[in-house]
Amino acid sequence: MGYKRAIIRFLDRPGGRFVLGKVATVIGRRISHTNITVEYVDGRWVRQIESYLIPGGPQFDYSYRSFCPWRQKKEHASETWDYWMRFYRPQKGDTVVDVGAGHGEDTLTFSEVVGPSGRVIAIEAHPLCFNSLKVVCRRNRLSNVQLVHLALMDKPGQVRLAETESWMENHVTFDKESSGITVPSGTLDDLCAKKGISDIAFLKMNIEGAERYALLGAASALSRTRQICVACHDFRSDQGLGEHFRTHAFVERFLSERGFAIASRPDDPRDYVRDHVFGIRKN
């Protein structure tokens, strides 16, 4: 197996990615019996199943085992329903705000469930992730999605994102000594006013510890939000990665004080799911 990974690493660079994509496409179609295309687009590997584009990472990390689940056309949809929509039941025409949209894994499902008459506001702070998000939305023709490049905070300005080996763990940092990139910041209240958002059916928030600040800048928006799910990251604090990730208690208290009934999944075996806080409008 080592020589195969060495070949992949050799090809996963300018000049070799075209060949690597073609080989992966042939293997993927043979194993999954699905019309799969694997290619490198705008700095990210993506795979397309029929008309459905699924985002990947900047490095080619697929293996033979990766191809089997591709028989299912929308592999991310079940995860979106599992993680975020345990209590929210979408209706056509709903407005969903996807804070921390990443590469668009959840945006794809949100766009489908609210339909052409609905609207999804997909917000992502990291420039590379935002570029991937744009590609995914364009290639999947998500006409009901509006993209916003912004870090949601408690005030407008700029913040720094500390970059990690995994894009999913990039987070806002106030440590002047740490390396990172500067991105624009703003509040959800200001964004809703600018976009004319008067009612939010569902608000998803997954921003790696910055949820404390984003919620403080969303007082008005929350008063018009019917359901919310915030991914807290206390488990990262438990792993010794910093107390700034410990927000679960704050989020529960903050939402409760603003008229939400609180729900969670404390018995789930996955630590990151146990840290999800659901807020359901009482009235």
N, C-alpha and C positions, 0 to 999 in steps of 0.2 A: 504493500500500500504506500510505502514511503516514496517509491520512484514516481508513482502517479501524482502525489501531491507536489513533488519537485517539478514535474512537467507543468502542472497547473500554475505553480508560482512563476515558472519561466514564461508562460504564455500570458499571464494576467498582468499585462503591461501594454503600453502603446505599441501597435504593430502586431501583437499576438492575440489581442482580445477578440478580433473578428473570427480567427480560426477557432479559438476556445469556445465562442458562442455557437458556432456552427456544429462543432463536435458535440457539445452539450445538448443542442437541439435534437440531433439525430438519436443520441442515447435516450434522452427524455421521451421522445415519441415512441421509441421501441419498447421501453419499460412501462410507460403509463398508458399506452394506447390512446393518447390524447394529442390533439393538434397543438403542441407546445412550441413556443419559440423563446430561446434564451439569447439575450443580447445586452450589450453595455451601452447605456444611454445617459448622457449628461452626468458622468461621474459615478453612476450606480449600475449594478447588475439588475436587470429586471427579467421577469418571465411572463410571457403572454400566453394565455389559454383561451383560444378562440379570440373574442374581442376584449377579454378581461386582462388588464395589466396588473401584475402583482409586484410591488417594489421589493428590492433586495438591498444589499449593502455595497460598499465600495470595493470589497474584495470578493472574489469568486469563492464561495464556501459551500457549494452544493456537492452532494455525494450521491451514490446510487440509491441510498435510502431516502434521499430527498425527493426522488421522482415519484415514488409510490403514492403519497398523499395528493399528488397533482391530478389524480383522476377526478377529484372533486373540484368543480369549476371555481368555487369561491372559498378557499380554505380559511381566509381571514374572517369571513362572516360569522362563523360559529364562535370564534374567540370574542368578537365584538359583542355579540349577544350575551355571552357568558360573563365577560368582565364588566360591561357597562349597563346593559339593558335588562337587568334582572327584575327591576320594578317598573321601568318606563316601557310603555307599550305605544310605539309610534303610530301616528295617524298621518295620512296624506295631507300635505299642506303645512306640516309642523315646521318650526324653525329650531334647528339644532346648532349649538355652538360647541365646536370641537377645539378645546384649548390644549395645546401640545399635540398637534395633529401628526407630527413625525413625518413619515413618508406617505401618509394617507391610508394606512391600513384600516383604520376605523372610518375615515371619511368616505371610503368606497361604500360601506354598508349604510352609513347614515344617509348618503345621497340617494341610495336606492329606496330605503324604507319611507322617506318623506315624499318621494315622487317629484314629478316636474313642477307641481304647484307649491312644493316646500322649498326650504332654503337651508343650506349648511354654511356656517361661517367657520372656516378652517384656519386656525391661528397657529403659527409655528415661528419660533425665534431663531433657530440655528440656520444660517444661510445655506449650507449644503443640504440639510434636510428640507428646507423650503424649496430649493430648486428641484429636488426629487418629487416633492409634493406637487409642484407645478406640472412636472412631466406626467405623473400618474393621473392627475385630473384632466390634463389635455388629451392624453392617449385614451382614456376611458370616456371621454366626452361628457364630463360631469358638468352640465350646463347650469345646474342649480347650486353649485358650490362657489363661494366667494373666498378668495385667499387673502390672508393678512400676514405680513412678515412683521412680527412684533413679540416682545416679551411682556406678558401681562404683569403689572406691578401695581403699587399703590399710588404712583405718581408718574407723570410723563418724564422722559429724559433718555438716559442710556444706562445699560447695565453690562456687566461682563459675564460671559458664559465660560465656565471651566470645562475644557474638553477632556474626555476620557477615551479609553480604547474602544468602548462601545458607545455608539451615538445615542443609545437609549438612556445612558446615564449622564449625559451632558446636563449641567445645572448652573443656575445663577450663583455667582460667588462674590463675596465682599472682601475676600482676602487679596490684598494688593500685591502679595508676593507670588501668587499662583498665576500660571500662564492661562491665557484665554483670549477670547475675541469679544469686541464691543458690538452690541446690537441695540437697536432702538427699543425703548420701553414705553408703555402707556397703560391706561386703565380700561377695564371693560366698560365702565360707565361712559367714558368718552367715546369709545368705539361704537357702542350701541347708539349713542346720539348721532354720531357721524353716519352710521349705516341705516338709521331709521328703524332700529329693532325695538319694537314695543312689547313683544311677548316672546319668551323663550320657553319652548316646550321641554327641552332637555339641554342641560349644560354638562359636558364632560370636561374634566380637568385632570391632566396628567403632566405635571411640570416639575417633578423632581425636587420637592422641598420649597419651591417658590409659591405654593398655593396660599400660604399665610398672607403674603403681600398682594397676590392677585385678588383674593377675597376682600381685602380691605379696600381695594379700588373698585369694588363691584356692588356697593350697597344699593344703588338704584336698580341695577340690572337684576339683582337677586330678588327684589320685591316683585319683579315681573317674570320670575322663573318658576315653572311648575315642578320640575324635578331636576336633581343634580346628582352627579357622582364624582367624588374627588378621590384620586389615588394618592393616599398618603404614603410615606416611605419610612415609617418608624423602623421597619426591619433593617434598613440600611444603617440607622443609628445603632441598632442592636449588634450589627456587624462591625461596629467601631469606625464607621465612615464619617461621623460627625453628628453633633446634636442638632444642627440646623435642619436635618431631615425629620426630626421628631415633631410632627404636626397633628397627629390623629386627634388628640384631646382638644386642641385648639379648634380644629375644623368642626368637630361635633358640637362644641359649645357655641361657636360662631353661627352655625346654621340653625341650631335649636333656638337661639335668641332671636332669629329672624323668621320664625314661624314654620320651620320645617320639622316634620317627624323624622327621627333618625333611625336608619337601619344599617346593618352590616352583616358580614358573613364570618363570624368568629370561629366557626368550626371547620372552615375550609383548610385543607392541608397545605395550600400554597400561601406563603407568608405575604406575598404582594397582594393577593386577593383579600386576605384578612384585614389588610390596611385600607381597603376601599371603604369610604364613608358615603352612604346614600342619604340624600335629603329629599323628602316627599312633602309637597305643600299640603298642610293640614286641611285647608278649606278648598 
